[in-house]
Amino acid sequence: NADVDQYNMQAELGCSQQRSSRLHLNQRPCRHGLPSRRCLRPTMVVVCASCSWRWLQGTAATEKEQLPGRKPLAFSLGHLQRFADPHLAVVRGQSVSASPPSPSSSSRLGASLQSRDAMQRSENAWSRSLLTVALYRTCLVHGVRRRAEPEGAQLQCPPPVLYQQRWVQLAFLAILALLSDLVCFSVAATPAVWKTTFNQDPATLIDIFLFTNVFSCFIEPYAINKFGLRIPIVAAACLMAIGCLLRSGLPFLGGEIPEYSTVVTGTMMVAVAQPFFQCTPPLLSATWFAPDERALSTAVAINFNQVGIATAFLAGGVVGGTTQGLQQYFCYISVAAITVALGAFLFFQERPPTPPSASELEKELERASAKGREGESQQKKDAEYSFTEQAGELLRTPGFVPPLTAFVTSIAVTNVVGAFMDQKLEQVGFTDQTTIDFAGAGFELAIVIGGIILGGIVDRNKEYKAVTLACLSLTLVGTLLLGFDKLPRNLALVALLAIGGFAGPVQPINAELAVEVTFPADENAIEAVQQLCGNLVSALLVPLCEAAAEIVVPLPGVGSLHGDTVVLVTLLATVTVYFSTFSARLRRTEVDKATCLVDEGEGVSLVAKEDLAG
């Protein structure tokens, strides 16, 4: 009727006038197809009168039809009595007031309501209470109040253009990392065969690999900065393939395994190549992946070398059980390395046609602008910018040290647990070596799976600090449990998998966090610093824990605790407390949230979100 139409027009006008200064309800269409713009204040309710009318007739939405997430409303008699007071404000003309409605407005609304037989007694207090509850309920059923936000806060950027090639890039980097650690630990599962063949300790070969790896970490940032991503990665893949050939000889030609010096030379070549696969994941993620994919991508690339370690323990024991089998085992690795190197040469690319995020485009524009201003002198300066200078600048950046500490702790703990895993499992009753090997493979796979799951979570919520603290705390609990020598066998396995599943993800999450707080610094240099520090601390912590393991701390009722467990628990507790002080800004995320990538036909450009509204 006319009164209803006039009331809707007045409610529409009142809401539009108060939109800039009041709390609003989501602007959903009325379920009866009528206008329903609504606004809400603590003492004022403006609703679609037609919806309220039909609700009172019994045709409004039931509790099951409420908006998702809205809890059913329950009004007691006390609620009805409180709402019975004259707090219903009705919009009249161009004014909105929180005071009780004027007699004229009340009589007009009352006349509309009294036109129905069901509302003939609306004059009494009970009907007035029901009317108020109906209006209030209608607002909550048909709309959800939200906090007032700045203009433009709800604007959404156009989705970035992403290319399927990014998964090819990630696959190559992950497989190359897998093969490099497969070479490093290839003889760890068959030490007796290695000693019989070369009369050398297999631990010596692993030490040579790790020290060469540390040396290569100083070279890798310069090569990436000078030549980009594709050329160094492809060259490193080819270098690894050549090193594998030196270790195995020409595959499957019936020859004998090469001499020890040749095998060591080939192993060192693989060690030189490995940092190019382990230090570039954050750079690859920033270059190819969207903001909500970066932590997942980094987790896969950084932790996939653990699959290589697991493969070394499983396949090495099966294939390399004899000297002839060891030579065949090395041949299989060589074939795989040559195949992947050839694939990288053909399919691995430098960068996508367009950047995947606003922060990546801003970084590219900033670099191009700097080179344009300084010219050749700036390019020469960049080429001479040493890794040590980059590392010093990163360490002075506020917020960089906490994620570096967490990253290093993660590497150190997983390396120490992996090194002493056999002893820990034997002391709780595991005697079968095959079972221990499978437990070790499960530990390495837990690192990868945990990184994928938690990396995906961090991509969505950006809660780097909370997730890292949770992971460090749970790793501490798992390490403490695994240290008890009278722990049940099943619980020891759970503790071992928990250490892998929660300590492993700390590395990729904090690699991305370090990139966030130092933006627009070089992602590759950041990861090189983290990997270098992690390997050095691991090299120091392993002999320290080996010596501390001789110390036994008796604990009545639960057996005893060895000194290596005490060292790890103390380290984890200290780092957890220190990391809780982290409070730096996520600079890269701020850029991604404040600006949008806009396709202008000839290319993409950066546009602020508030400008996008215009």
C-alpha positions in Angstrom: 0.0 0.0 0.0 0.9 3.7 -0.2 2.1 3.8 3.4 4.5 0.9 2.9 5.9 2.4 -0.3 6.4 5.8 1.3 8.1 4.1 4.3 10.5 2.2 2.1 11.5 5.4 0.2 12.1 7.2 3.5 14.1 4.3 4.9 16.2 4.3 1.7 16.8 8.0 2.0 17.7 7.8 5.7 20.2 5.0 5.1 21.9 6.8 2.2 22.3 9.9 4.3 23.8 8.1 7.3 26.0 5.7 5.3 29.3 7.5 5.8 29.1 7.7 9.6 27.2 4.7 10.9 27.4 0.9 11.1 25.8 -0.7 8.1 24.2 -4.0 7.2 25.1 -5.9 4.2 23.1 -4.7 1.3 21.3 -7.9 0.3 18.0 -7.8 -1.6 14.8 -8.4 0.5 13.8 -12.1 0.2 10.3 -10.8 -0.9 11.8 -8.9 -3.8 11.2 -5.5 -2.2 13.7 -2.7 -1.5 15.6 -3.4 1.7 18.6 -1.0 2.3 19.0 -0.9 6.0 21.2 0.9 8.5 21.6 0.2 12.2 22.6 2.3 15.2 22.5 1.2 18.9 19.2 2.9 19.5 17.8 3.1 15.9 16.5 0.5 13.6 15.5 1.1 10.0 14.2 -1.9 8.1 12.2 -2.8 5.0 8.6 -2.3 6.3 7.3 -4.9 3.9 9.7 -7.5 5.2 8.7 -6.7 8.8 5.0 -6.8 7.8 5.3 -10.3 6.2 7.4 -11.6 9.1 4.6 -10.7 11.4 2.2 -12.6 9.1 4.3 -15.7 9.6 5.9 -15.8 6.1 9.3 -14.4 7.0 12.6 -16.5 7.1 12.8 -19.3 9.6 15.8 -20.0 11.7 17.1 -22.4 9.0 17.0 -19.6 6.4 19.3 -17.3 8.3 22.5 -16.1 6.8 25.5 -18.4 7.2 27.3 -17.9 10.5 24.3 -16.2 12.1 23.3 -17.8 15.4 19.6 -18.3 16.1 18.1 -15.4 18.0 16.5 -16.1 21.4 14.4 -13.4 23.1 13.3 -13.9 26.7 10.5 -12.1 28.4 13.1 -9.7 29.8 14.2 -8.9 26.2 10.6 -8.2 25.2 10.1 -5.9 28.1 13.3 -4.0 27.4 12.4 -3.6 23.7 8.9 -2.6 24.7 10.3 0.9 25.6 9.9 3.4 22.8 13.3 3.0 21.2 12.1 2.4 17.7 13.1 5.3 15.5 11.3 5.8 12.2 12.8 7.7 9.4 10.7 10.7 8.4 11.6 13.1 5.6 15.3 13.8 5.6 16.1 13.4 9.3 17.1 10.3 11.3 16.8 10.5 15.1 17.6 8.1 17.9 14.7 9.6 19.9 11.3 7.9 20.2 9.1 8.3 17.1 6.8 11.3 16.9 3.0 10.8 17.4 2.4 11.4 13.7 4.9 8.8 12.6 3.7 6.3 15.2 0.1 6.8 14.1 1.0 6.4 10.4 2.9 3.1 11.1 0.2 2.0 13.4 -2.5 2.6 10.8 -0.6 0.5 8.3 -0.3 -2.3 10.8 -3.9 -2.1 12.0 -5.1 -2.7 8.4 -4.5 -6.4 9.1 -6.8 -8.4 11.4 -3.8 -10.1 12.9 -2.5 -6.8 14.3 -5.6 -5.4 15.8 -4.2 -5.4 19.3 -1.0 -3.6 18.5 -1.9 -0.8 20.9 -1.1 -2.8 24.0 2.4 -3.3 25.4 2.7 -6.9 24.4 2.1 -6.2 20.7 4.4 -3.2 20.8 7.1 -5.6 22.1 6.4 -8.1 19.4 6.6 -5.4 16.7 10.0 -4.2 18.1 11.4 -7.7 18.2 10.1 -8.3 14.6 11.8 -5.3 13.3 15.0 -6.0 15.1 14.9 -9.7 14.1 14.3 -8.8 10.5 17.5 -6.7 10.4 19.5 -9.6 11.8 17.9 -12.3 9.6 18.2 -10.5 6.3 21.6 -8.8 6.9 24.7 -9.1 8.9 26.1 -6.0 10.6 29.7 -5.3 9.8 32.1 -2.7 11.1 32.5 0.5 9.3 35.6 0.4 7.2 37.5 3.0 5.3 36.3 3.7 1.8 38.0 1.3 -0.6 38.8 -1.3 2.0 36.4 -3.8 0.4 37.8 -3.3 -3.1 39.2 -6.4 -4.7 42.1 -6.3 -7.2 41.7 -8.0 -10.5 43.3 -11.5 -10.2 46.9 -11.7 -11.4 47.7 -13.5 -14.6 49.4 -16.8 -13.6 51.1 -19.2 -16.0 51.0 -23.0 -15.8 54.7 -22.9 -16.5 55.3 -22.0 -12.8 54.6 -25.6 -11.8 57.2 -26.8 -14.4 59.7 -24.4 -12.9 58.9 -25.6 -9.4 59.1 -29.3 -10.5 62.6 -28.8 -12.0 63.9 -27.0 -8.9 62.5 -29.6 -6.5 63.8 -32.6 -8.5 67.3 -31.1 -8.8 67.4 -30.6 -5.0 66.2 -34.2 -4.6 69.0 -35.5 -6.7 71.7 -33.4 -5.1 71.0 -34.8 -1.6 70.5 -38.3 -3.0 74.2 -38.0 -4.2 75.3 -36.6 -0.8 73.8 -39.5 1.3 74.0 -42.2 -1.4 76.3 -44.4 0.7 74.8 -43.6 4.1 72.6 -46.8 4.0 75.5 -49.0 2.9 78.6 -48.0 4.9 80.0 -51.5 5.0 80.0 -51.9 1.2 81.7 -48.4 0.9 84.5 -49.4 3.3 85.0 -52.7 1.6 85.3 -51.0 -1.9 87.4 -48.0 -1.0 88.7 -48.6 2.5 87.3 -45.2 3.5 84.8 -44.0 6.0 81.6 -42.9 4.2 81.2 -40.0 6.7 84.3 -38.5 5.2 82.6 -38.2 1.8 79.6 -36.5 3.4 81.8 -34.1 5.2 83.6 -33.2 2.0 80.3 -32.6 0.3 79.0 -30.3 3.1 82.1 -28.2 3.3 82.2 -27.7 -0.5 78.5 -26.8 -0.3 79.3 -24.0 2.2 82.0 -22.6 0.0 79.7 -22.6 -3.0 77.1 -20.5 -1.0 79.5 -17.5 -1.3 79.5 -17.9 -5.1 75.9 -18.6 -5.8 74.4 -15.1 -5.0 76.9 -13.4 -7.3 76.0 -15.7 -10.2 72.3 -15.3 -9.8 72.6 -11.5 -9.5 74.8 -11.4 -12.6 73.1 -13.9 -14.9 69.6 -14.2 -13.6 67.7 -17.5 -12.8 67.8 -19.6 -15.9 71.5 -19.7 -16.9 72.9 -20.5 -13.4 70.2 -23.2 -12.7 70.8 -24.9 -16.1 74.6 -24.7 -15.7 74.4 -26.2 -12.2 72.2 -29.0 -13.4 74.7 -29.8 -16.1 77.6 -29.6 -13.6 75.7 -32.1 -11.3 75.2 -34.4 -14.3 78.9 -34.4 -15.1 79.7 -35.0 -11.4 77.4 -38.0 -11.3 79.1 -39.4 -14.5 82.5 -39.1 -12.8 81.1 -41.1 -9.8 79.6 -43.9 -11.9 81.5 -44.0 -15.1 79.7 -44.5 -18.4 76.3 -46.0 -17.4 75.7 -49.7 -18.0 78.7 -50.5 -20.1 80.0 -53.2 -17.8 82.9 -51.1 -16.4 84.1 -51.0 -12.9 83.4 -48.3 -10.4 85.9 -45.4 -10.8 88.7 -44.7 -8.4 88.2 -43.0 -5.0 89.7 -39.7 -6.1 87.4 -39.6 -9.2 84.4 -40.3 -7.1 85.4 -37.6 -4.6 85.8 -35.1 -7.5 82.4 -35.9 -8.9 80.9 -35.5 -5.4 82.4 -32.1 -5.0 81.0 -31.0 -8.3 77.5 -31.9 -7.2 78.2 -30.1 -3.9 79.1 -26.9 -5.8 75.8 -27.2 -7.8 73.5 -27.8 -4.8 73.3 -24.2 -3.5 71.8 -23.1 -6.8 68.8 -25.4 -6.1 68.6 -24.7 -2.3 69.0 -20.9 -2.2 66.7 -20.0 -5.1 63.2 -21.2 -4.0 62.2 -17.8 -2.5 63.3 -16.0 -5.7 61.4 -18.5 -7.8 58.3 -18.1 -5.7 58.4 -14.3 -5.9 59.0 -14.4 -9.7 56.4 -16.9 -10.7 53.8 -17.4 -7.9 50.9 -15.4 -6.6 51.0 -14.0 -3.0 48.7 -16.8 -1.8 51.0 -19.5 -3.3 54.5 -18.4 -2.3 55.0 -20.2 1.0 53.7 -23.4 -0.5 56.0 -23.1 -3.4 59.0 -22.3 -1.2 58.1 -25.3 1.1 58.1 -27.7 -1.8 61.4 -26.5 -3.3 63.3 -26.1 0.0 62.2 -29.4 1.6 62.1 -31.7 -1.4 65.8 -32.5 -0.8 64.5 -34.5 2.1 62.9 -36.9 -0.3 66.4 -37.4 -1.8 67.7 -38.4 1.7 64.7 -40.8 2.2 65.4 -42.3 -1.2 69.1 -42.8 -0.4 68.2 -44.8 2.7 65.6 -46.9 1.0 67.0 -47.4 -2.5 70.6 -47.5 -1.4 70.1 -50.4 0.9 68.2 -52.4 -1.7 70.4 -51.7 -4.8 73.8 -50.9 -3.4 74.3 -53.9 -1.2 77.4 -55.1 -3.1 80.3 -53.4 -4.9 78.7 -54.2 -8.3 75.3 -53.0 -7.0 76.9 -49.8 -5.8 78.2 -49.1 -9.3 74.7 -49.7 -10.8 73.2 -47.5 -8.1 75.5 -44.7 -9.1 74.6 -45.3 -12.8 70.8 -44.9 -12.1 71.6 -41.6 -10.4 73.6 -40.5 -13.4 70.8 -41.3 -15.9 68.3 -39.4 -13.8 70.7 -36.4 -13.5 71.4 -36.3 -17.2 67.7 -36.5 -18.0 66.7 -33.7 -15.6 69.6 -31.5 -16.9 68.4 -31.9 -20.5 64.9 -31.1 -19.5 66.0 -28.0 -17.6 67.9 -26.8 -20.7 64.9 -27.2 -22.9 62.0 -26.0 -20.6 63.3 -24.0 -17.6 62.6 -20.3 -18.2 63.9 -17.0 -16.7 60.6 -15.3 -15.8 56.9 -15.1 -16.8 55.7 -12.5 -19.4 54.0 -10.5 -16.6 54.8 -10.5 -12.9 52.4 -12.4 -10.6 52.0 -9.8 -7.9 52.1 -6.0 -7.3 55.1 -6.3 -5.0 57.1 -8.1 -7.7 56.3 -5.5 -10.3 57.2 -2.7 -7.9 60.5 -4.3 -7.2 61.2 -4.6 -11.0 60.3 -1.0 -11.6 62.5 0.1 -8.7 65.5 -1.8 -10.1 64.9 -0.4 -13.6 64.6 3.1 -12.2 67.8 2.8 -10.2 69.7 1.5 -13.2 68.3 4.3 -15.4 69.4 7.0 -12.9 72.9 5.7 -12.3 73.7 4.1 -15.7 76.8 2.0 -16.1 78.3 3.1 -12.8 75.4 1.6 -10.9 75.5 -1.6 -12.9 79.2 -2.0 -12.1 78.5 -1.3 -8.5 75.8 -4.0 -8.4 78.2 -6.5 -10.0 80.9 -5.7 -7.4 78.3 -5.9 -4.5 79.8 -8.9 -2.6 77.8 -11.5 -0.7 79.4 -10.5 2.6 78.2 -6.9 2.1 74.7 -8.1 1.3 74.7 -10.4 4.4 75.9 -7.5 6.6 73.1 -5.3 5.3 70.5 -8.0 5.9 71.6 -8.6 9.4 71.2 -4.9 10.2 67.7 -4.9 8.8 65.1 -4.8 11.6 63.1 -8.0 11.9 65.6 -10.2 9.9 67.4 -11.9 12.8 64.3 -13.7 14.4 63.3 -15.6 11.2 67.0 -16.3 10.6 67.3 -17.8 14.1 64.2 -19.9 13.6 65.4 -21.1 10.2 68.8 -22.1 11.5 67.3 -23.9 14.5 65.1 -25.9 12.2 68.0 -27.0 10.1 70.1 -27.8 13.1 67.5 -29.8 15.0 66.5 -31.9 11.9 70.1 -32.6 11.1 71.0 -33.6 14.6 67.9 -35.8 15.0 68.6 -37.4 11.7 72.2 -38.1 12.7 71.3 -39.7 16.0 68.0 -41.3 14.9 69.4 -44.8 14.9 70.6 -44.5 18.5 67.4 -43.0 19.7 65.3 -45.8 18.1 67.6 -48.5 19.3 67.4 -47.3 22.9 63.6 -47.7 22.9 63.7 -51.2 21.5 64.0 -51.0 17.7 66.6 -53.6 16.5 65.6 -54.3 12.9 67.6 -52.1 10.5 64.9 -52.2 7.8 62.4 -50.8 10.3 64.8 -48.1 11.3 65.4 -47.2 7.6 61.6 -46.9 7.0 61.3 -44.7 10.2 64.0 -42.5 8.8 62.3 -42.2 5.4 59.0 -41.3 7.3 60.9 -38.6 9.2 62.1 -37.1 5.9 58.7 -37.3 4.2 57.1 -35.7 7.3 59.3 -32.7 6.7 58.0 -32.3 3.2 54.3 -33.0 4.0 54.4 -30.7 7.0 55.9 -27.9 4.9 53.2 -28.2 2.2 50.3 -28.2 4.7 51.5 -25.4 6.9 52.9 -23.4 4.0 49.5 -23.4 2.4 47.9 -22.2 5.7 50.4 -19.4 6.0 49.7 -18.4 2.4 46.1 -17.8 3.3 46.4 -16.2 6.7 49.9 -14.6 6.7 50.3 -15.6 10.4 54.0 -16.3 10.1 54.7 -15.6 13.8 51.9 -17.7 15.2 52.6 -20.7 13.0 56.3 -20.6 13.7 55.8 -20.4 17.5 53.4 -23.3 17.3 55.9 -25.4 15.3 58.8 -24.6 17.6 56.8 -25.5 20.7 55.6 -28.8 19.3 59.1 -29.6 18.0 60.3 -29.0 21.6 57.7 -31.5 23.0 58.6 -34.1 20.3 62.4 -33.7 21.0 61.9 -34.1 24.7 59.7 -37.2 24.3 62.2 -38.9 21.9 65.0 -38.3 24.4 63.4 -40.6 27.1 65.0 -44.0 26.9 62.0 -45.9 28.3 59.5 -44.4 25.9 57.0 -46.9 24.3 58.0 -47.7 20.7 54.9 -46.4 19.1 55.1 -43.1 21.0 58.8 -42.8 19.9 57.7 -43.1 16.3 55.0 -40.5 16.8 57.5 -38.2 18.4 60.0 -38.7 15.5 57.3 -37.9 12.9 56.2 -34.9 14.9 59.7 -33.4 14.9 59.8 -33.8 11.2 56.3 -32.5 10.6 56.7 -29.4 12.7 60.4 -28.6 12.6 60.6 -28.9 8.8 58.0 -26.3 7.9 59.8 -23.7 10.0 62.4 -23.4 7.2 60.2 -22.3 4.2 57.9 -20.3 6.4 60.7 -18.2 7.8 62.4 -18.0 4.5 59.3 -16.2 3.2 59.1 -14.2 6.5 62.6 -12.9 6.0 61.7 -11.8 2.5 58.6 -10.0 3.8 60.5 -7.9 6.4 63.4 -7.1 4.1 61.4 -6.3 1.0 62.6 -5.3 -1.6 65.9 -7.0 -0.8 67.2 -9.8 -3.0 65.4 -13.1 -2.1 68.3 -15.2 -3.3 70.8 -13.5 -1.0 68.4 -13.9 1.9 68.1 -17.6 1.4 71.9 -18.0 0.9 72.5 -16.3 4.3 70.0 -18.6 5.9 71.3 -21.8 4.3 74.9 -20.8 5.1 74.2 -20.1 8.8 72.1 -23.2 9.1 74.9 -25.5 7.7 77.6 -23.9 9.8 75.5 -24.2 13.0 74.7 -27.8 12.1 78.3 -28.6 11.6 79.1 -27.2 15.1 76.0 -28.7 16.8 76.5 -32.3 15.6 79.8 -32.9 17.4 78.6 -31.0 20.4 75.5 -33.2 20.8 77.7 -36.3 20.1 79.8 -35.4 23.1 76.8 -34.4 25.3 75.1 -37.7 24.6 77.6 -39.4 26.9 76.1 -37.5 29.8 73.0 -39.2 31.3 70.5 -37.4 33.5 68.5 -39.9 35.5 64.8 -39.1 35.9 62.9 -41.3 38.4 59.8 -42.9 36.8 60.6 -42.1 33.2 64.1 -43.5 32.8 66.9 -41.1 31.9 67.6 -38.2 29.5 70.8 -37.9 27.5 72.8 -34.7 27.2 72.1 -34.3 23.5 68.4 -34.0 24.2 69.1 -31.4 26.9 71.1 -29.4 24.4 68.3 -29.5 21.7 65.5 -28.7 24.2 67.5 -25.7 25.6 68.1 -24.4 22.1 64.5 -24.8 21.1 63.2 -23.1 24.3 65.6 -20.2 23.9 64.8 -19.6 20.3 61.0 -19.9 20.9 61.2 -17.2 23.6 63.3 -15.0 21.4 61.1 -15.4 18.4 58.1 -14.4 20.4 59.5 -10.8 20.4 59.2 -10.6 16.6 57.1 -7.5 15.6 58.4 -6.3 12.2 56.1 -5.2 9.4 55.3 -7.5 6.5 56.4 -5.0 3.9 55.8 -7.1 0.8 52.3 -8.0 1.9 51.5 -4.4 2.6 52.4 -3.6 -1.0 50.3 -6.4 -2.3 47.3 -5.2 -0.3 47.6 -1.6 -1.1 48.2 -1.8 -4.9 46.8 -3.8 -7.8 48.1 -5.1 -11.1 46.1 -3.7 -13.9 46.4 -4.9 -17.5 46.5 -1.9 -19.9 46.7 -3.9 -23.1 50.4 -3.4 -23.8 51.5 -4.5 -20.3 50.6 -4.3 -16.6 50.9 -1.4 -14.3 50.5 -0.6 -10.6 47.4 1.1 -9.4 46.5 2.0 -5.8 43.3 0.4 -4.6 41.6 3.7 -3.8 42.4 4.9 -7.4 40.9 1.7 -8.7 37.5 2.7 -7.4 37.5 5.7 -9.7 
